[in-house]
Amino acid sequence: MYSILRPILFRLDPERSHRITLRALRIAGNFVLSNWFLTQLYKTESRPVQAFGLTFRNPIGLAAGYDKDGLAIRGLAALGFGHIEIGTVTPEPQPGNPRPHGVSIARCQLRR
């Protein structure tokens, strides 16, 4: 599945592919059958890691920034991460960085 979707997503604007994947994970995580399918597809063995007084299921985690609003928690949890950092706490919504973002700049520089 990854080999089919990757080329399509990489042709899109990075922000658009981010929104598409986040929306797909949100939908998939909210339905029992699709959530179960993702869990089976991305099943990982338990390799507990202890850090900061916590025990994580495995050492692979998703850092902050992908799901800032906590929209796809169930779908992301089905992907086998040992931990997921979701959102942040601020008194008011924060604006994003102006375009072009770092990824877009890096892609432009690589194409030269």
Backbone bond lengths (Angstrom), bond angles and torsions (degrees), N, CA, C in turn:
res aa  C-N    CA-C-N  psi(-1)  N-CA   C-N-CA  omega(-1)  CA-C   N-CA-C  phi
1 M - - - 1.448 - - 1.532 110.46 -
2 Y 1.331 115.95 -41.42 1.462 120.26 -179.73 1.521 111.28 -61.62
3 S 1.325 116.94 -40.71 1.469 120.30 -178.25 1.526 112.16 -65.80
4 I 1.321 117.30 -23.57 1.463 121.34 177.54 1.528 110.80 -84.25
5 L 1.333 116.84 -45.73 1.465 121.15 -175.14 1.527 113.81 -76.18
6 R 1.316 116.79 -34.12 1.473 120.51 -175.78 1.530 112.76 -55.20
7 P 1.330 120.16 -51.81 1.465 119.36 -178.69 1.529 113.19 -60.69
8 I 1.327 115.89 -35.37 1.468 119.58 178.55 1.515 110.85 -66.88
9 L 1.330 116.75 -49.04 1.464 120.64 -178.11 1.530 112.47 -65.04
10 F 1.331 116.82 -34.34 1.464 119.96 -178.26 1.531 112.48 -74.69
11 R 1.322 118.06 -14.26 1.467 121.02 176.07 1.526 111.81 -84.55
12 L 1.332 116.00 -18.01 1.461 121.36 -178.91 1.523 111.03 -83.69
13 D 1.306 115.10 162.58 1.464 121.27 170.91 1.537 107.26 -58.12
14 P 1.326 119.50 137.23 1.468 121.35 -177.06 1.528 113.67 -54.42
15 E 1.311 117.69 -39.23 1.460 119.50 -179.79 1.520 111.46 -68.17
16 R 1.309 116.88 -36.36 1.458 120.20 179.00 1.527 110.55 -67.95
17 S 1.327 117.74 -44.19 1.464 119.68 179.04 1.532 110.36 -65.01
18 H 1.328 116.84 -34.13 1.470 120.93 176.30 1.528 110.12 -62.13
19 R 1.326 116.94 -47.52 1.472 121.10 179.74 1.531 111.23 -63.10
20 I 1.325 117.21 -41.48 1.467 120.93 -179.19 1.529 110.88 -63.56
21 T 1.325 116.88 -48.56 1.464 119.66 -177.93 1.524 111.47 -67.30
22 L 1.318 117.03 -38.09 1.465 120.54 178.50 1.531 110.45 -64.81
23 R 1.326 116.47 -42.99 1.467 120.76 178.41 1.538 110.53 -64.43
24 A 1.333 116.86 -42.46 1.470 120.37 179.52 1.529 111.08 -63.50
25 L 1.324 117.37 -41.41 1.464 120.43 178.06 1.523 111.77 -67.47
26 R 1.328 116.41 -34.91 1.461 120.18 177.59 1.530 109.94 -63.49
27 I 1.318 116.40 -47.02 1.458 121.12 -179.61 1.528 110.64 -65.18
28 A 1.329 116.37 -49.04 1.467 120.56 -178.18 1.524 111.76 -61.71
29 G 1.309 117.20 -36.14 1.463 120.75 -179.29 1.509 114.02 -71.11
30 N 1.327 117.29 -21.48 1.458 120.83 -176.36 1.528 114.13 -91.85
31 F 1.322 117.57 -3.43 1.461 121.13 177.51 1.522 108.73 -114.32
32 V 1.315 115.90 131.19 1.468 121.15 -174.39 1.529 112.02 -56.16
33 L 1.314 117.41 -46.48 1.462 120.51 -175.69 1.536 112.13 -66.67
34 S 1.312 117.57 -47.04 1.469 119.75 -179.64 1.528 111.28 -68.72
35 N 1.325 117.04 -34.99 1.469 120.26 177.13 1.523 109.53 -65.18
36 W 1.324 116.99 -43.64 1.461 120.85 177.76 1.529 110.39 -61.64
37 F 1.336 116.92 -43.46 1.462 121.46 179.80 1.534 110.55 -59.75
38 L 1.329 117.56 -46.36 1.473 120.60 178.10 1.523 110.98 -61.30
39 T 1.331 116.14 -42.23 1.469 120.41 179.79 1.525 110.86 -60.80
40 Q 1.330 116.81 -40.85 1.462 120.56 179.30 1.527 111.59 -71.17
41 L 1.327 115.76 -39.71 1.463 121.12 -178.18 1.528 112.01 -66.25
42 Y 1.340 116.20 -37.14 1.465 120.74 -176.58 1.528 112.29 -111.92
43 K 1.316 116.33 30.84 1.463 121.06 179.99 1.530 109.19 -62.39
44 T 1.305 115.64 133.58 1.470 121.08 178.85 1.517 109.18 -124.64
45 E 1.306 115.34 150.74 1.459 118.47 177.54 1.520 109.23 -75.05
46 S 1.305 115.12 150.97 1.451 120.52 179.42 1.529 109.39 -77.50
47 R 1.315 116.69 119.89 1.471 123.33 175.04 1.521 106.64 -131.91
48 P 1.328 117.69 75.99 1.466 121.62 -173.21 1.527 113.40 -54.34
49 V 1.325 113.45 140.84 1.457 121.90 177.73 1.524 106.90 -129.83
50 Q 1.325 115.79 134.49 1.458 119.12 177.35 1.520 109.26 -107.06
51 A 1.326 115.30 130.48 1.464 121.27 177.52 1.525 108.61 -155.46
52 F 1.309 116.31 140.25 1.468 122.47 176.20 1.525 112.47 56.87
53 G 1.320 116.49 32.92 1.455 120.76 179.12 1.517 113.83 76.41
54 L 1.327 117.80 10.75 1.460 122.61 179.70 1.520 110.02 -119.77
55 T 1.314 116.38 155.27 1.462 121.43 174.67 1.519 108.34 -113.14
56 F 1.332 115.91 123.55 1.455 122.41 179.47 1.524 108.61 -105.79
57 R 1.329 117.02 146.16 1.467 122.95 -176.29 1.524 112.03 -61.22
58 N 1.334 118.11 -37.50 1.465 122.44 177.24 1.530 108.23 -154.51
59 P 1.321 118.43 169.32 1.463 120.78 -173.82 1.529 115.54 -80.11
60 I 1.317 118.86 -3.69 1.468 120.91 -177.35 1.529 109.65 -94.31
61 G 1.328 116.13 121.85 1.456 120.17 -179.26 1.508 111.91 -130.70
62 L 1.318 115.25 163.84 1.458 121.80 176.73 1.519 107.70 -104.41
63 A 1.319 115.85 119.38 1.456 121.01 -177.54 1.529 111.56 -75.23
64 A 1.300 115.12 167.27 1.465 121.56 -179.75 1.523 110.80 -61.98
65 G 1.329 115.41 151.35 1.447 120.45 174.18 1.509 114.63 116.69
66 Y 1.322 118.31 -29.72 1.463 118.82 -177.43 1.530 111.35 -73.69
67 D 1.314 117.16 -46.43 1.467 121.76 -178.60 1.522 108.68 -121.78
68 K 1.327 116.06 74.11 1.459 121.84 -174.54 1.526 113.72 -63.40
69 D 1.335 117.22 -28.13 1.459 120.63 -177.51 1.531 113.23 -102.10
70 G 1.316 117.54 4.88 1.458 121.10 178.24 1.518 113.15 64.73
71 L 1.318 117.64 37.47 1.463 121.82 -176.05 1.527 113.41 -82.80
72 A 1.326 117.73 -28.56 1.461 121.12 -172.04 1.525 112.78 -121.00
73 I 1.310 116.91 35.62 1.465 121.01 -175.09 1.529 111.52 -58.00
74 R 1.317 117.65 -47.03 1.473 120.25 -177.73 1.535 111.36 -64.61
75 G 1.311 116.98 -43.12 1.460 120.30 179.71 1.515 111.60 -65.22
76 L 1.322 117.04 -41.98 1.467 120.63 178.47 1.522 110.99 -65.92
77 A 1.326 117.07 -39.25 1.468 120.73 179.90 1.533 110.89 -63.08
78 A 1.324 117.27 -28.56 1.466 121.14 -179.98 1.526 112.64 -74.46
79 L 1.333 117.90 -10.43 1.465 120.67 -176.59 1.528 113.85 -86.02
80 G 1.328 118.08 2.36 1.459 121.30 172.36 1.514 116.41 89.64
81 F 1.317 118.22 11.75 1.464 119.97 178.62 1.526 110.10 -66.08
82 G 1.335 115.55 146.89 1.458 120.93 175.02 1.513 111.60 -75.82
83 H 1.311 116.50 -28.11 1.470 122.03 174.11 1.524 108.87 -157.08
84 I 1.324 115.37 154.34 1.458 121.83 -179.20 1.518 107.94 -135.50
85 E 1.320 116.36 127.70 1.460 120.85 176.32 1.523 107.51 -98.83
86 I 1.319 115.44 115.29 1.466 122.06 -174.89 1.518 109.99 -113.05
87 G 1.325 115.92 132.39 1.462 121.88 170.50 1.509 114.89 56.69
88 T 1.295 113.49 -165.58 1.453 122.21 178.33 1.516 107.36 -157.55
89 V 1.300 117.00 170.04 1.458 120.73 179.13 1.522 108.51 -114.42
90 T 1.327 116.05 115.72 1.458 122.29 176.25 1.525 107.56 -137.09
91 P 1.331 116.98 153.60 1.464 118.43 -179.56 1.535 112.99 -66.19
92 E 1.329 117.12 -28.12 1.457 121.95 179.30 1.524 109.26 -142.92
93 P 1.345 117.53 156.29 1.475 119.59 177.84 1.533 110.56 -57.05
94 Q 1.316 115.23 143.05 1.459 121.29 -179.32 1.525 110.01 -104.82
95 P 1.339 117.05 138.29 1.470 118.59 178.04 1.527 110.22 -71.01
96 G 1.320 115.27 151.11 1.460 120.23 177.65 1.518 110.52 -79.74
97 N 1.307 115.74 177.44 1.463 120.96 177.08 1.533 109.28 -70.84
98 P 1.333 117.05 148.99 1.465 119.09 178.50 1.522 110.71 -67.93
99 R 1.333 115.64 153.78 1.458 120.62 177.69 1.515 109.39 -79.39
100 P 1.276 121.91 151.10 1.463 125.55 -4.25 1.517 110.66 -78.13
101 H 1.321 115.69 146.28 1.456 121.55 178.90 1.520 109.58 -79.85
102 G 1.323 116.16 172.04 1.459 121.46 -178.65 1.511 114.16 -54.72
103 V 1.330 117.91 -40.18 1.465 120.79 -179.12 1.522 109.73 -64.19
104 S 1.329 116.58 -44.03 1.464 120.36 -179.22 1.523 110.76 -62.81
105 I 1.321 116.71 -40.85 1.462 121.03 179.18 1.520 109.60 -63.86
106 A 1.347 116.90 -44.15 1.464 120.44 -179.77 1.525 110.77 -61.82
107 R 1.330 117.42 -41.26 1.464 119.89 179.21 1.522 110.95 -64.70
108 C 1.353 116.92 -39.63 1.464 119.94 179.32 1.519 110.29 -63.55
109 Q 1.331 116.95 -40.77 1.451 120.33 -177.96 1.538 110.58 -69.41
110 L 1.337 117.59 -33.65 1.459 120.10 179.38 1.527 112.20 -70.68
111 R 1.311 116.71 -28.15 1.473 119.98 -177.60 1.526 112.69 -77.02
112 R 1.297 118.15 -17.15 1.475 120.35 -177.89 1.487 113.05 -68.63
